[in-house]
């Protein structure tokens, strides 16, 4: 990779009507044609989730292809509208848990997206379990009761990509953090 510009990943998670988002610096951008296929993206996302979930004593996620189709559709609608408000994201996710990320350019990599969400882990307070905007994406990644997920992405009109992962059942449920977000 060349150049000094860096791709930025912005991650968001929803819980109990609250939104959590954070900005992450990622790898230098690559040419857009290097972005993986939807299928490979989903495989990368599920694999990286399962690496981190194992560290937190959570069972592996399985891919739900209907959730992947819904995630692709939601990513396309949100990317086209440019509306990334908590209400718009919640409407797109329905009853499922959701993490989303967007880039400002460059190629999209499912593993890098999950790493951006997981990078919130050091801020999580296991002694005071619960939802916090700065850790909401991380807690959904390792949420033990979430058994399946689907992933998709869409190109944004202004460049870059919007990626969405949907989870069933949803995570970040108040009162359930001690049983679902376990120490590594």
Buried (B, 14 or more C-beta within 10 A) or exposed (E): EEEEEBBBBBBBBBBEEBBBBBEBEBBEBBEBEEBBEBEEBBBBBBBBBBBBBEBBEBEEBEBBEEBBBBBBBBBBBBBEEEEBEBEBBBEBBEEBBBBBBBBBBBBBBBBBBBBBBBBBBEEBEEEEBBBBBEBBBBBBBBBBBBBBBBBBBBBBEEEBBBBBBBBBEBBBBEEBBEEBBBEE
